Amino acid sequence: MAHLVTSVIDEYHDMLENDSDPRVKGWFLMSSPLPTLAICLFYVYFSRVMGPRLMENRKPFNLRNVLIIYNFMQTIFSAWIFYEYLMSGWWGSYSFRCQPVDYSYNPMALRMANTCWWYYFSKFTEFLDTLFFILRKKFSHVSTLHVIHHGCMPFSVWMGVKFAPGGHSTFFALLNTLVHVVMYFYYMVAAMGPKYQKYIWWKKYLTTFQMVQFVLIFSHQFQLLFTECNYPKSFMIWIGLHGVMFLFLFSDFYKVKYTSSKMAVKDNNKGACMPLLDDEKSSQNGKIGNGSTDIANGLTKSYLESELSSTYRSGYSNGINSVYVSQSTHCSRERKMD
Protein backbone atom coordinates (compact mmCIF):
# COMPACT_ATOMS: atom_id res chain seq x y z
CA MET A 1 0.00 0.00 0.00
CA ALA A 2 2.82 2.39 0.89
CA HIS A 3 4.50 1.57 -2.43
CA LEU A 4 1.27 2.37 -4.30
CA VAL A 5 0.92 5.73 -2.57
CA THR A 6 4.56 6.54 -3.31
CA SER A 7 4.09 5.62 -6.97
CA VAL A 8 1.03 7.85 -7.28
CA ILE A 9 2.86 10.77 -5.68
CA ASP A 10 5.84 10.24 -7.98
CA GLU A 11 3.56 10.14 -11.03
CA TYR A 12 1.86 13.32 -9.87
CA HIS A 13 5.14 15.21 -9.49
CA ASP A 14 6.44 13.80 -12.78
CA MET A 15 3.31 15.00 -14.59
CA LEU A 16 3.59 18.50 -13.11
CA GLU A 17 7.29 18.76 -13.89
CA ASN A 18 7.59 17.06 -17.29
CA ASP A 19 4.16 17.19 -18.95
CA SER A 20 3.14 20.74 -18.08
CA ASP A 21 4.04 23.93 -19.91
CA PRO A 22 7.27 25.27 -18.36
CA ARG A 23 6.39 28.83 -19.39
CA VAL A 24 3.58 29.08 -16.83
CA LYS A 25 5.35 27.36 -13.93
CA GLY A 26 6.15 30.58 -12.07
CA TRP A 27 2.83 32.26 -12.77
CA PHE A 28 0.44 33.04 -9.92
CA LEU A 29 -1.40 29.87 -8.73
CA MET A 30 0.17 27.79 -11.50
CA SER A 31 2.90 25.88 -9.64
CA SER A 32 0.44 23.53 -7.95
CA PRO A 33 -3.27 22.68 -8.30
CA LEU A 34 -3.73 22.65 -4.52
CA PRO A 35 -4.39 26.40 -4.01
CA THR A 36 -7.01 26.40 -6.76
CA LEU A 37 -8.58 23.25 -5.37
CA ALA A 38 -8.66 24.76 -1.86
CA ILE A 39 -10.34 27.94 -3.11
CA CYS A 40 -12.93 25.91 -5.02
CA LEU A 41 -13.72 23.75 -1.99
CA PHE A 42 -14.11 26.82 0.21
CA TYR A 43 -16.42 28.35 -2.40
CA VAL A 44 -18.62 25.25 -2.26
CA TYR A 45 -18.67 25.29 1.56
CA PHE A 46 -19.45 29.00 1.69
CA SER A 47 -22.18 28.75 -0.94
CA ARG A 48 -23.98 25.78 0.58
CA VAL A 49 -23.33 26.13 4.32
CA MET A 50 -21.48 29.16 5.62
CA GLY A 51 -23.12 31.87 3.49
CA PRO A 52 -26.78 30.90 4.03
CA ARG A 53 -26.07 30.38 7.74
CA LEU A 54 -24.55 33.88 8.08
CA MET A 55 -27.57 35.42 6.32
CA GLU A 56 -30.17 33.32 8.11
CA ASN A 57 -31.20 36.00 10.63
CA ARG A 58 -30.22 39.02 8.56
CA LYS A 59 -32.21 41.10 6.13
CA PRO A 60 -31.23 40.90 2.44
CA PHE A 61 -28.78 43.56 1.31
CA ASN A 62 -29.77 46.22 -1.18
CA LEU A 63 -26.97 45.91 -3.74
CA ARG A 64 -28.44 47.73 -6.71
CA ASN A 65 -25.52 50.16 -7.16
CA VAL A 66 -22.97 47.46 -6.41
CA LEU A 67 -24.51 45.25 -9.10
CA ILE A 68 -24.38 48.03 -11.66
CA ILE A 69 -20.67 48.59 -11.00
CA TYR A 70 -19.89 44.87 -10.78
CA ASN A 71 -21.65 44.00 -14.04
CA PHE A 72 -20.01 46.95 -15.79
CA MET A 73 -16.56 45.77 -14.66
CA GLN A 74 -17.31 42.20 -15.73
CA THR A 75 -18.47 43.44 -19.12
CA ILE A 76 -15.22 45.36 -19.67
CA PHE A 77 -13.09 42.50 -18.32
CA SER A 78 -14.77 39.94 -20.59
CA ALA A 79 -14.47 42.26 -23.60
CA TRP A 80 -10.73 42.67 -22.97
CA ILE A 81 -10.19 38.89 -22.71
CA PHE A 82 -12.20 38.39 -25.91
CA TYR A 83 -10.05 40.97 -27.68
CA GLU A 84 -6.85 39.32 -26.45
CA TYR A 85 -7.98 35.92 -27.73
CA LEU A 86 -8.61 37.47 -31.13
CA MET A 87 -5.31 39.33 -31.28
CA SER A 88 -3.22 36.39 -30.04
CA GLY A 89 -4.48 33.96 -32.66
CA TRP A 90 -8.14 33.70 -33.55
CA TRP A 91 -8.33 36.84 -35.68
CA GLY A 92 -6.23 35.29 -38.45
CA SER A 93 -3.27 33.10 -37.55
CA TYR A 94 -5.24 30.29 -35.88
CA SER A 95 -6.91 27.51 -37.88
CA PHE A 96 -10.51 26.62 -37.11
CA ARG A 97 -9.87 23.13 -38.48
CA CYS A 98 -6.86 22.14 -36.36
CA GLN A 99 -4.76 24.32 -34.11
CA PRO A 100 -1.93 22.76 -32.09
CA VAL A 101 -0.58 24.50 -29.00
CA ASP A 102 2.46 26.69 -29.58
CA TYR A 103 4.73 26.05 -26.60
CA SER A 104 7.45 28.38 -27.83
CA TYR A 105 8.50 31.72 -26.37
CA ASN A 106 7.26 33.52 -29.45
CA PRO A 107 5.54 36.79 -28.39
CA MET A 108 2.21 35.72 -29.90
CA ALA A 109 2.37 32.31 -28.21
CA LEU A 110 3.14 33.98 -24.87
CA ARG A 111 0.30 36.44 -25.41
CA MET A 112 -2.10 33.55 -25.93
CA ALA A 113 -0.86 31.77 -22.80
CA ASN A 114 -1.22 35.00 -20.83
CA THR A 115 -4.79 35.41 -22.11
CA CYS A 116 -5.59 31.87 -21.01
CA TRP A 117 -4.38 32.72 -17.51
CA TRP A 118 -6.62 35.78 -17.34
CA TYR A 119 -9.55 33.66 -18.47
CA TYR A 120 -8.71 31.29 -15.62
CA PHE A 121 -8.63 34.23 -13.20
CA SER A 122 -12.03 35.42 -14.45
CA LYS A 123 -13.56 32.18 -13.17
CA PHE A 124 -12.76 33.38 -9.64
CA THR A 125 -14.33 36.80 -10.20
CA GLU A 126 -17.53 35.00 -11.21
CA PHE A 127 -17.76 33.64 -7.67
CA LEU A 128 -19.16 37.07 -6.85
CA ASP A 129 -22.33 36.12 -8.73
CA THR A 130 -23.01 33.57 -6.02
CA LEU A 131 -21.96 35.90 -3.22
CA PHE A 132 -24.47 38.52 -4.36
CA PHE A 133 -27.21 35.89 -4.52
CA ILE A 134 -26.48 34.94 -0.92
CA LEU A 135 -26.23 38.52 0.35
CA ARG A 136 -29.63 39.24 -1.19
CA LYS A 137 -30.98 35.91 0.15
CA LYS A 138 -31.78 34.58 -3.31
CA PHE A 139 -31.00 31.06 -2.17
CA SER A 140 -33.11 29.44 -4.90
CA HIS A 141 -30.49 30.63 -7.41
CA VAL A 142 -27.64 28.99 -5.48
CA SER A 143 -28.62 25.49 -6.47
CA THR A 144 -26.50 22.35 -6.55
CA LEU A 145 -25.70 22.56 -10.24
CA HIS A 146 -24.87 26.26 -10.02
CA VAL A 147 -22.39 25.59 -7.21
CA ILE A 148 -20.87 22.52 -8.85
CA HIS A 149 -20.40 24.32 -12.15
CA HIS A 150 -18.87 27.48 -10.70
CA GLY A 151 -16.85 25.44 -8.23
CA CYS A 152 -15.36 23.16 -10.88
CA MET A 153 -14.62 25.71 -13.60
CA PRO A 154 -11.48 27.29 -12.04
CA PHE A 155 -9.86 23.89 -11.56
CA SER A 156 -10.90 22.74 -15.03
CA VAL A 157 -9.45 25.87 -16.64
CA TRP A 158 -6.33 25.57 -14.44
CA MET A 159 -5.64 22.23 -16.13
CA GLY A 160 -5.88 23.87 -19.53
CA VAL A 161 -3.52 26.71 -18.61
CA LYS A 162 -1.05 24.33 -16.97
CA PHE A 163 -0.83 21.82 -19.81
CA ALA A 164 -2.26 23.42 -22.98
CA PRO A 165 -2.43 27.24 -22.80
CA GLY A 166 -3.44 27.85 -26.38
CA GLY A 167 -4.50 25.96 -29.44
CA HIS A 168 -7.75 24.37 -30.51
CA SER A 169 -9.82 24.43 -27.32
CA THR A 170 -9.31 28.13 -26.68
CA PHE A 171 -12.12 28.60 -29.20
CA PHE A 172 -14.40 27.67 -26.30
CA ALA A 173 -13.03 30.50 -24.16
CA LEU A 174 -13.24 32.93 -27.09
CA LEU A 175 -16.96 32.29 -27.52
CA ASN A 176 -17.61 32.15 -23.80
CA THR A 177 -16.09 35.57 -23.16
CA LEU A 178 -18.13 37.05 -26.01
CA VAL A 179 -21.31 35.68 -24.44
CA HIS A 180 -20.19 37.05 -21.08
CA VAL A 181 -19.84 40.51 -22.60
CA VAL A 182 -23.48 40.40 -23.70
CA MET A 183 -24.72 38.72 -20.51
CA TYR A 184 -23.07 41.07 -18.05
CA PHE A 185 -24.12 44.08 -20.12
CA TYR A 186 -27.69 42.77 -19.94
CA TYR A 187 -27.53 42.48 -16.15
CA MET A 188 -25.98 45.92 -15.83
CA VAL A 189 -28.82 47.53 -17.77
CA ALA A 190 -31.37 45.47 -15.81
CA ALA A 191 -29.89 46.70 -12.53
CA MET A 192 -30.28 50.30 -13.66
CA GLY A 193 -34.05 50.11 -13.23
CA PRO A 194 -37.29 50.26 -15.26
CA LYS A 195 -36.24 53.42 -17.07
CA TYR A 196 -33.70 51.39 -19.05
CA GLN A 197 -35.48 48.04 -19.33
CA LYS A 198 -37.03 48.93 -22.65
CA TYR A 199 -33.53 48.57 -24.11
CA ILE A 200 -33.22 44.89 -23.13
CA TRP A 201 -36.23 43.58 -25.04
CA TRP A 202 -33.86 41.08 -26.66
CA LYS A 203 -33.48 38.85 -23.58
CA LYS A 204 -35.28 35.95 -25.32
CA TYR A 205 -32.64 35.96 -28.04
CA LEU A 206 -29.90 35.93 -25.44
CA THR A 207 -30.80 32.36 -24.48
CA THR A 208 -30.76 31.44 -28.18
CA PHE A 209 -27.33 33.06 -28.44
CA GLN A 210 -26.14 30.91 -25.56
CA MET A 211 -27.42 27.72 -27.20
CA VAL A 212 -25.77 28.62 -30.52
CA GLN A 213 -22.54 29.08 -28.57
CA PHE A 214 -22.70 25.52 -27.24
CA VAL A 215 -23.46 24.05 -30.67
CA LEU A 216 -20.43 25.84 -32.11
CA ILE A 217 -18.25 24.69 -29.21
CA PHE A 218 -18.95 20.96 -29.41
CA SER A 219 -18.99 20.99 -33.23
CA HIS A 220 -15.62 22.69 -33.30
CA GLN A 221 -14.15 20.33 -30.69
CA PHE A 222 -15.51 17.03 -32.00
CA GLN A 223 -14.28 17.62 -35.55
CA LEU A 224 -10.88 16.46 -34.27
CA LEU A 225 -12.37 12.98 -33.88
CA PHE A 226 -12.33 12.74 -37.67
CA THR A 227 -9.03 14.38 -38.48
CA GLU A 228 -5.40 14.15 -37.41
CA CYS A 229 -4.36 17.06 -35.23
CA ASN A 230 -1.47 17.47 -32.83
CA TYR A 231 -3.69 18.61 -29.99
CA PRO A 232 -4.43 16.73 -26.72
CA LYS A 233 -7.61 14.75 -27.40
CA SER A 234 -8.46 14.61 -23.69
CA PHE A 235 -8.96 18.39 -23.59
CA MET A 236 -10.92 18.29 -26.83
CA ILE A 237 -13.34 15.67 -25.49
CA TRP A 238 -13.69 17.42 -22.11
CA ILE A 239 -14.61 20.77 -23.67
CA GLY A 240 -16.88 19.14 -26.25
CA LEU A 241 -18.86 17.33 -23.56
CA HIS A 242 -19.28 20.64 -21.72
CA GLY A 243 -20.89 22.05 -24.84
CA VAL A 244 -23.29 19.10 -25.22
CA MET A 245 -24.38 19.15 -21.56
CA PHE A 246 -24.98 22.90 -21.44
CA LEU A 247 -26.89 22.83 -24.72
CA PHE A 248 -29.41 20.39 -23.26
CA LEU A 249 -29.75 22.37 -20.04
CA PHE A 250 -30.25 25.68 -21.81
CA SER A 251 -32.69 24.21 -24.33
CA ASP A 252 -34.78 22.84 -21.45
CA PHE A 253 -34.85 26.30 -19.90
CA TYR A 254 -35.81 27.88 -23.23
CA LYS A 255 -38.74 25.51 -23.68
CA VAL A 256 -40.00 26.17 -20.16
CA LYS A 257 -39.62 29.94 -20.25
CA TYR A 258 -40.60 30.83 -23.81
CA THR A 259 -43.07 28.20 -25.06
CA SER A 260 -46.72 29.09 -24.62
CA SER A 261 -47.79 25.58 -23.65
CA LYS A 262 -48.55 25.19 -19.95
CA MET A 263 -47.31 21.62 -20.23
CA ALA A 264 -43.77 23.02 -20.28
CA VAL A 265 -44.16 24.09 -16.66
CA LYS A 266 -46.04 20.95 -15.73
CA ASP A 267 -43.21 18.80 -17.00
CA ASN A 268 -41.11 20.18 -14.16
CA ASN A 269 -37.99 20.72 -16.21
CA LYS A 270 -34.99 20.30 -13.95
CA GLY A 271 -32.39 21.66 -16.33
CA ALA A 272 -33.11 25.35 -16.37
CA CYS A 273 -30.16 27.65 -16.73
CA MET A 274 -29.32 30.87 -14.95
CA PRO A 275 -32.58 32.83 -15.14
CA LEU A 276 -32.74 36.02 -17.10
CA LEU A 277 -34.51 38.98 -15.59
CA ASP A 278 -38.24 38.46 -15.84
CA ASP A 279 -40.34 41.58 -16.02
CA GLU A 280 -43.29 39.76 -14.50
CA LYS A 281 -41.81 37.21 -12.13
CA SER A 282 -39.03 37.57 -9.63
CA SER A 283 -37.79 35.86 -6.52
CA GLN A 284 -39.23 36.51 -3.08
CA ASN A 285 -36.86 39.33 -2.21
CA GLY A 286 -37.91 41.42 -5.18
CA LYS A 287 -34.33 42.18 -6.22
CA ILE A 288 -32.70 41.79 -9.57
CA GLY A 289 -31.26 38.44 -10.50
CA ASN A 290 -27.66 38.34 -11.58
CA GLY A 291 -25.40 35.76 -13.09
CA SER A 292 -23.30 34.64 -16.02
CA THR A 293 -23.64 32.19 -18.89
CA ASP A 294 -22.85 29.53 -16.43
CA ILE A 295 -25.75 27.22 -15.28
CA ALA A 296 -27.56 28.34 -12.15
CA ASN A 297 -30.17 25.75 -11.36
CA GLY A 298 -29.76 22.24 -10.07
CA LEU A 299 -31.06 18.99 -11.46
CA THR A 300 -32.99 18.36 -8.26
CA LYS A 301 -34.84 21.68 -7.91
CA SER A 302 -35.07 24.22 -10.72
CA TYR A 303 -35.37 27.95 -10.37
CA LEU A 304 -38.52 27.87 -12.47
CA GLU A 305 -40.07 25.44 -10.02
CA SER A 306 -39.80 28.01 -7.26
CA GLU A 307 -40.71 30.95 -9.48
CA LEU A 308 -43.76 29.48 -11.20
CA SER A 309 -45.07 27.33 -8.40
CA SER A 310 -48.80 27.54 -7.70
CA THR A 311 -47.95 28.28 -4.06
CA TYR A 312 -46.90 31.79 -5.02
CA ARG A 313 -49.11 34.76 -5.71
CA SER A 314 -48.39 38.12 -7.28
CA GLY A 315 -47.18 40.79 -4.85
CA TYR A 316 -46.03 44.38 -5.02
CA SER A 317 -43.73 45.82 -7.64
CA ASN A 318 -40.28 46.97 -6.60
CA GLY A 319 -39.90 49.21 -9.63
CA ILE A 320 -38.06 46.56 -11.59
CA ASN A 321 -40.24 43.51 -11.62
CA SER A 322 -43.09 42.02 -9.65
CA VAL A 323 -42.31 40.01 -6.58
CA TYR A 324 -44.01 36.69 -5.87
CA VAL A 325 -45.02 36.02 -2.28
CA SER A 326 -45.97 32.73 -0.71
CA GLN A 327 -49.71 32.45 -0.12
CA SER A 328 -49.06 30.62 3.11
CA THR A 329 -47.28 33.60 4.61
CA HIS A 330 -48.91 36.55 2.78
CA CYS A 331 -47.80 39.95 3.97
CA SER A 332 -45.28 38.66 6.48
CA ARG A 333 -43.02 37.61 3.63
CA GLU A 334 -43.09 40.94 1.82
CA ARG A 335 -39.78 42.70 1.49
CA LYS A 336 -38.70 46.29 1.39
CA MET A 337 -38.41 47.92 -1.97
CA ASP A 338 -34.92 48.26 -3.50
C-alpha positions, -999 to +999 in steps of 0.1 A: +000+000+000+028+024+009+045+016-024+013+024-043+009+057-026+046+065-033+041+056-070+010+079-073+029+108-057+058+102-080+036+101-110+019+133-099+051+152-095+064+138-128+033+150-146+036+185-131+073+188-139+076+171-173+042+172-190+031+207-181+040+239-199+073+253-184+064+288-194+036+291-168+054+274-139+062+306-121+028+323-128+004+330-099-014+299-087+002+278-115+029+259-096+004+235-080-033+227-083-037+227-045-044+264-040-070+264-068-086+232-054-087+248-019-103+279-031-129+259-050-137+238-020-141+268+002-164+283-024-186+252-023-187+253+016-194+290+017-222+287-009-240+258+006-233+261+043-215+292+056-231+319+035-268+309+040-261+304+077-246+339+081-276+354+063-302+333+081-312+360+106-302+390+086-322+411+061-312+409+024-288+436+013-298+462-012-270+459-037-284+477-067-255+502-072-230+475-064-245+452-091-244+480-117-207+486-110-199+449-108-216+440-140-200+469-158-166+458-147-173+422-157-185+434-191-152+454-197-131+425-183-148+399-206-145+423-236-107+427-230-102+389-227-122+384-259-101+410-277-069+393-265-080+359-277-086+375-311-053+393-313-032+364-300-045+340-327-081+337-335-083+368-357-062+353-384-033+331-376-052+303-359-069+275-379-105+266-371-099+231-385-069+221-364-048+243-341-019+228-321-006+245-290+025+267-296+047+261-266+075+284-278+085+317-264+073+335-294+055+368-284+022+357-299+024+323-282+031+340-249+003+364-254-021+335-259-009+318-228-012+350-208-048+354-221-056+319-210-044+327-175-066+358-173-095+337-185-087+313-156-086+342-132-120+354-144-136+322-132-128+334-096-143+368-102-175+350-112-178+336-077-192+371-068-223+361-087-230+336-060-220+359-032-245+385-044-272+359-045-265+349-009-262+385+004-296+392-012-310+359+002-318+346-033-310+311-022-331+294-049-305+306-074-276+290-055-286+255-065-265+224-065-257+226-102-249+263-100-224+256-072-209+225-089-204+243-122-189+275-107-169+254-082-154+232-109-146+257-136-115+273-120-099+239-116-109+227-150-095+259-166-063+256-144-056+222-161-059+239-195-035+267-186-011+243-170-008+218-198-023+234-230-024+272-228-034+279-264-045+260-294-078+244-305-098+244-273-093+281-267-121+286-292-144+277-263-130+305-242-132+329-271-170+323-275-176+322-238-161+356-232-181+370-260-213+357-244-202+371-211-198+405-226-235+404-237-247+387-205-231+411-180-241+441-201-277+428-199-275+425-161-260+459-158-288+475-178-314+455-158-299+467-125-303+503-137-341+501-132-373+503-153-362+534-171-337+514-191-355+480-193-370+489-226-335+486-241-332+449-231-362+436-250-339+411-267-335+388-236-353+360-253-326+360-280-299+359-254-308+324-245-308+314-282-273+331-284-261+309-256-274+277-272-258+286-305-225+291-286-227+255-272-235+240-307-204+258-321-183+247-292-190+210-294-190+210-332-156+227-333-142+203-307-155+170-320-143+176-356-109+165-343-124+130-339-123+127-377-090+144-385-054+142-374-044+171-352-015+175-328-037+186-300-044+167-267-076+147-274-085+146-237-090+184-236-109+183-268-133+157-255-137+174-221-146+208-237-169+191-262-189+173-236-193+206-217-209+221-248-233+191-252-244+192-216-250+229-214-269+228-247-294+204-233-298+224-200-303+257-218-327+242-243-348+228-214-348+263-199-358+279-232-387+255-237-400+262-202-396+299-203-406+308-238-431+282-251-467+291-246-478+256-237-485+252-199-473+216-202-438+230-203-442+241-167-460+209-157-432+188-170-411+202-142-380+207-162-350+203-139-324+217-163-331+254-164-302+277-167-293+309-149-326+328-151-327+360-171-345+390-156-382+385-158-403+416-160-433+398-145-418+372-121-390+376-096-378+359-065-392+365-031-369+393-022-379+414-052-343+422-062-327+418-096-313+384-105-277+383-116-254+358-131-233+346-160-236+322-189-229+295-164-257+272-153-276+283-121-302+258-114-298+222-101-311+190-115-330+184-083-348+217-079-351+242-107-354+279-104-385+279-125-401+254-100-398+280-073-407+310-095-438+295-112-451+273-084-488+275-077-480+283-041-469+318-050-491+348-057-484+381-073-472+408-048-460+444-050-437+458-076-403+470-066-399+492-096-381+466-116-402+435-116-431+420-097-423+400-066-440+367-059-450+360-023-460+327-007-497+325-001-491+306+031-473+336+046-489+366+028-478+399+040-453+387+065-430+376+036-431+409+018-398+427+015-387+463+014-384+479-020-349+483-035 
